[in-house]
């Protein structure tokens, strides 16, 4: 496997929507994603794929208004989890944001998602708040924050 991260393209939208719904339980939908790609200068979406067979491995969406940024979605598809791909994707995000002089990154994560919370803690994210009933199923989310050292 050769993971590769690239900018999301319009032809990626159907697989993103499918996996958003499968993994996250909801999606912005095809029309909203299309509009975000075409018109919103603050959002950046990336796809991780396998260079060997072009299979879809994961996705990240970011909202960037330097010096602040927020992770909108972050996942590796279940059939490829526990292979270090989340680490590759997070390293990419942090490097990308450093280049844009972003010094504060936030995200929300389900209170029950111990695997994701552990990874975020390893990257220096701290739980700063609870968002009650944040998800459609009523589950709370932790708002997590990471300070990024942007000094070169």
Residue frames relative to the residue before (quaternion, step in Angstrom):
aa qw qx qy qz dx dy dz
X 1.0000 0.0000 0.0000 0.0000 0.00 0.00 0.00
X 0.0811 -0.7758 0.6253 0.0219 3.55 -1.03 0.91
X 0.1711 -0.8134 0.5465 0.1019 3.63 -0.01 1.23
X 0.0447 -0.7792 0.6242 -0.0356 3.51 -1.04 0.94
X 0.1908 -0.7785 0.5900 0.0973 3.59 -0.93 0.90
X 0.0542 0.7941 -0.6000 0.0800 3.53 -0.87 1.02
X 0.6360 -0.5019 0.4175 0.4115 3.52 -1.32 0.25
X 0.4972 -0.6521 0.4883 0.2987 3.56 -1.01 0.86
X 0.1945 -0.7625 0.6093 0.0977 3.55 -1.12 0.81
X 0.6839 -0.4899 0.3382 0.4218 3.57 -1.23 0.37
X 0.6575 0.5202 -0.3313 0.4328 3.61 0.97 -0.72
X 0.5918 0.5639 -0.3623 0.4478 3.60 1.29 -0.17
X 0.4845 0.7218 -0.4186 0.2629 3.58 1.17 -0.50
X 0.6726 0.4942 -0.3475 0.4272 3.68 0.71 -0.81
X 0.6897 0.4574 -0.3019 0.4732 3.63 0.88 -0.81
X 0.5995 0.5379 -0.3620 0.4693 3.60 1.12 -0.57
X 0.6661 0.4931 -0.3067 0.4681 3.59 0.84 -0.95
X 0.6350 0.5296 -0.3282 0.4567 3.61 0.93 -0.88
X 0.7362 0.4198 -0.2424 0.4723 3.59 0.77 -1.01
X 0.5539 0.5695 -0.3962 0.4604 3.62 1.10 -0.53
X 0.7033 0.4617 -0.2677 0.4697 3.57 0.82 -1.00
X 0.6652 0.5150 -0.2945 0.4533 3.57 0.97 -0.87
X 0.7786 0.3587 -0.1701 0.4860 3.58 0.86 -0.96
X 0.7878 0.3223 -0.1503 0.5028 3.56 0.88 -0.98
X 0.4695 -0.6976 0.4275 0.3320 3.57 1.23 -0.32
X 0.7821 0.1126 -0.0828 0.6073 3.58 1.28 -0.01
X 0.1320 -0.7792 0.6085 0.0714 3.53 -1.30 0.35
X 0.5625 -0.5643 0.4744 0.3743 3.54 -1.25 0.37
X 0.4487 -0.6919 0.4441 0.3503 3.58 1.18 -0.53
X 0.6751 -0.5424 0.3356 0.3708 3.51 -1.23 0.56
X 0.6848 0.4945 -0.3075 0.4382 3.59 0.80 -0.92
X 0.6636 0.4927 -0.3102 0.4697 3.59 0.92 -0.85
X 0.6520 0.5033 -0.3237 0.4656 3.60 0.91 -0.83
X 0.6219 0.5327 -0.3363 0.4652 3.58 1.01 -0.79
X 0.6747 0.4851 -0.2934 0.4726 3.58 0.89 -0.91
X 0.6331 0.5294 -0.3347 0.4548 3.59 0.98 -0.80
X 0.6624 0.5085 -0.3053 0.4576 3.59 0.93 -0.88
X 0.7412 0.4402 -0.2242 0.4545 3.56 0.92 -0.92
X 0.8507 0.2704 -0.0699 0.4454 3.56 0.86 -0.93
X 0.7094 0.4566 -0.2821 0.4569 3.61 1.03 -0.57
X 0.2798 -0.7987 0.5157 0.1336 3.56 -0.37 1.25
X 0.6430 0.5403 -0.3216 0.4373 3.60 1.22 -0.29
X 0.6909 0.4454 -0.2914 0.4892 3.60 1.17 -0.30
X 0.0568 -0.7555 0.6525 0.0123 3.51 -1.16 0.82
X 0.0925 -0.7931 0.6019 0.0131 3.54 -0.86 1.02
X 0.0813 -0.7942 0.6020 0.0121 3.55 -1.00 0.89
X 0.2313 -0.7426 0.6177 0.1159 3.52 -1.24 0.65
X 0.1939 -0.7225 0.6470 0.1479 3.54 -1.13 0.72
X 0.0454 0.7910 -0.6075 0.0563 3.54 -0.83 1.02
X 0.5046 -0.6170 0.5106 0.3224 3.52 -1.33 0.32
X 0.4096 -0.7294 0.4943 0.2364 3.58 -0.64 1.10
X 0.5969 0.5918 -0.3665 0.3990 3.61 1.11 -0.58
X 0.8445 0.0739 -0.0035 0.5304 3.58 0.79 -0.99
X 0.4615 -0.7188 0.4027 0.3289 3.59 1.37 0.20
X 0.3567 0.7327 -0.5081 0.2788 3.60 1.16 0.48
X 0.5169 -0.6451 0.4878 0.2806 3.53 -1.19 0.72
X 0.1425 -0.8233 0.5480 0.0406 3.57 -0.73 1.10
X 0.7987 -0.1821 0.1592 0.5510 3.58 1.01 -0.71
X 0.2398 -0.7608 0.5973 0.0831 3.50 -1.39 0.15
X 0.0117 0.7595 -0.6498 -0.0282 3.52 -1.23 0.57
X 0.1227 -0.7565 0.6391 0.0657 3.51 -1.14 0.81
X 0.0953 -0.8034 0.5877 0.0130 3.54 -0.93 0.95
X 0.1868 -0.6993 0.6739 0.1480 3.51 -1.27 0.57
X 0.0275 -0.8306 0.5540 -0.0487 3.57 -0.55 1.18
X 0.1197 0.7289 -0.6634 0.1195 3.51 -0.85 1.12
X 0.2385 -0.8360 0.4754 0.1349 3.54 0.51 1.31
X 0.5480 -0.1533 -0.8219 -0.0247 1.52 -1.96 1.58
X 0.5848 0.5690 -0.3728 0.4419 3.62 1.22 0.37
X 0.0309 0.7706 -0.6365 0.0007 3.54 -1.24 0.56
X 0.1426 -0.7649 0.6225 0.0842 3.53 -1.27 0.51
X 0.3799 -0.6708 0.5861 0.2494 3.52 -1.14 0.75
X 0.2726 -0.7679 0.5613 0.1448 3.57 -0.75 1.07
X 0.7652 -0.0710 0.0841 0.6343 3.56 0.96 -0.98
X 0.0511 0.7687 -0.6356 0.0500 3.54 -1.14 0.71
X 0.3231 0.7484 -0.5452 0.1955 3.57 -0.68 1.01
X 0.2497 -0.6620 0.6799 0.1924 3.43 -1.47 0.36
X 0.5153 -0.6453 0.4459 0.3454 3.60 -0.87 0.86
X 0.6381 -0.5935 0.3301 0.3627 3.60 -0.96 0.86
X 0.6832 0.5061 -0.3081 0.4268 3.59 0.93 -0.81
X 0.7382 0.3480 -0.2278 0.5311 3.62 1.27 -0.10
X 0.4173 0.7045 -0.4777 0.3184 3.60 1.20 0.30
X 0.7900 0.3234 -0.2594 0.4516 3.55 -1.36 0.35
X 0.5743 0.5547 -0.3893 0.4593 3.56 1.13 0.76
X 0.6176 -0.5722 0.3398 0.4192 3.60 1.26 0.24
X 0.4479 0.7147 -0.4456 0.3001 3.59 1.24 0.04
X 0.6044 0.5513 -0.3552 0.4524 3.59 1.09 -0.64
X 0.6263 0.5281 -0.3232 0.4738 3.56 1.08 -0.75
X 0.6411 0.5163 -0.3227 0.4672 3.58 0.94 -0.86
X 0.6797 0.4915 -0.2891 0.4614 3.57 0.91 -0.92
X 0.6667 0.4867 -0.3094 0.4722 3.61 0.93 -0.82
X 0.6183 0.5290 -0.3466 0.4667 3.62 0.99 -0.74
X 0.6300 0.5340 -0.3226 0.4624 3.56 1.01 -0.84
X 0.6590 0.5200 -0.3093 0.4468 3.58 0.85 -1.02
X 0.6920 0.4820 -0.2931 0.4506 3.57 0.75 -1.01
X 0.6514 0.5028 -0.3183 0.4707 3.60 0.95 -0.78
X 0.6383 0.5298 -0.3120 0.4632 3.55 0.99 -0.88
X 0.6966 0.4701 -0.2738 0.4678 3.58 0.88 -0.95
X 0.5959 0.5515 -0.3664 0.4545 3.62 1.05 -0.65
X 0.6504 0.5263 -0.3109 0.4509 3.57 0.98 -0.86
X 0.7031 0.4235 -0.2506 0.5133 3.58 1.21 -0.51
X 0.4608 -0.7088 0.4087 0.3440 3.59 1.36 0.17
X 0.3091 0.7138 -0.5511 0.3022 3.57 1.03 0.81
X 0.1223 -0.8235 0.5515 0.0527 3.58 -0.80 0.99
X 0.7582 0.2668 -0.1755 0.5685 3.61 1.25 -0.13
X 0.0362 -0.7936 0.6065 -0.0326 3.55 -0.77 1.12
X 0.0651 -0.7921 0.6066 0.0199 3.56 -0.92 0.93
X 0.0319 0.7643 -0.6440 -0.0079 3.51 -1.36 0.32
X 0.3163 -0.6928 0.6023 0.2391 3.53 -1.34 0.25
X 0.0240 -0.7800 0.6253 -0.0050 3.52 -1.13 0.75
X 0.5642 -0.5998 0.4455 0.3514 3.55 -1.06 0.76
X 0.5521 -0.6126 0.4507 0.3418 3.57 -1.02 0.79
X 0.7044 0.4808 -0.2635 0.4508 3.59 1.05 -0.74
X 0.6030 0.5941 -0.3579 0.3941 3.62 1.19 -0.28
X 0.1372 -0.8506 0.5057 0.0436 3.55 0.38 1.31
X 0.6316 0.5386 -0.3467 0.4367 3.60 0.96 -0.78
X 0.6808 0.4702 -0.2923 0.4797 3.59 0.86 -0.93
X 0.6485 0.5183 -0.3320 0.4479 3.60 0.89 -0.87
X 0.6381 0.5256 -0.3294 0.4561 3.60 0.97 -0.80
X 0.6540 0.4990 -0.3211 0.4691 3.58 0.93 -0.83
X 0.6632 0.5028 -0.3122 0.4582 3.58 0.89 -0.91
X 0.6262 0.5233 -0.3407 0.4670 3.61 1.00 -0.74
X 0.6313 0.5363 -0.3347 0.4493 3.59 0.99 -0.77
X 0.6956 0.4434 -0.2578 0.5031 3.57 1.17 -0.56
X 0.6117 -0.6035 0.3402 0.3820 3.58 1.24 0.18
X 0.4040 0.6805 -0.5046 0.3450 3.59 1.19 0.39
X 0.1666 -0.7625 0.6178 0.0961 3.55 -1.13 0.72
X 0.4415 -0.6527 0.5432 0.2900 3.56 -1.13 0.69
X 0.0913 -0.8476 0.5226 0.0075 3.57 -0.48 1.19
X 0.8008 0.0116 0.0144 0.5987 3.56 1.21 -0.37
X 0.3108 -0.6977 0.6018 0.2333 3.54 -1.35 0.28
X 0.2005 -0.7440 0.6269 0.1151 3.55 -0.97 0.92
X 0.3067 -0.7907 0.5096 0.1453 3.54 -0.26 1.35
X 0.8630 0.0352 -0.0550 0.5009 3.54 -1.10 0.87
X 0.1824 0.8457 -0.4836 0.1332 3.57 1.10 0.73
X 0.7507 0.3736 -0.2049 0.5048 3.57 0.96 -0.86
X 0.6855 -0.5210 0.3318 0.3854 3.54 -1.23 0.58
X 0.6923 0.4613 -0.2793 0.4794 3.59 1.11 -0.62
X 0.6165 -0.5927 0.3248 0.4040 3.60 1.30 0.16
X 0.4916 0.6646 -0.4419 0.3484 3.59 1.23 -0.10
X 0.4727 -0.6567 0.5176 0.2782 3.53 -1.17 0.74
X 0.2317 -0.7376 0.6129 0.1633 3.52 -1.34 0.36
X 0.3515 -0.6543 0.6133 0.2687 3.51 -1.28 0.47
X 0.2701 -0.6826 0.6499 0.1966 3.53 -1.08 0.79
X 0.0864 -0.8063 0.5851 0.0045 3.55 -0.68 1.13
X 0.1426 -0.7961 0.5874 0.0303 3.54 -1.10 0.81
X 0.0653 -0.7695 0.6348 0.0251 3.52 -1.11 0.81
X 0.2684 -0.7148 0.6223 0.1728 3.53 -1.02 0.87
X 0.2012 -0.7854 0.5795 0.0822 3.55 -0.83 1.04
X 0.3450 -0.7177 0.5692 0.2044 3.55 -0.89 1.00
X 0.1211 -0.8377 0.5312 0.0368 3.58 -0.35 1.23
X 0.4306 0.6875 -0.4863 0.3248 3.61 1.18 0.11
X 0.3857 -0.7431 0.5105 0.1960 3.53 -0.91 0.99
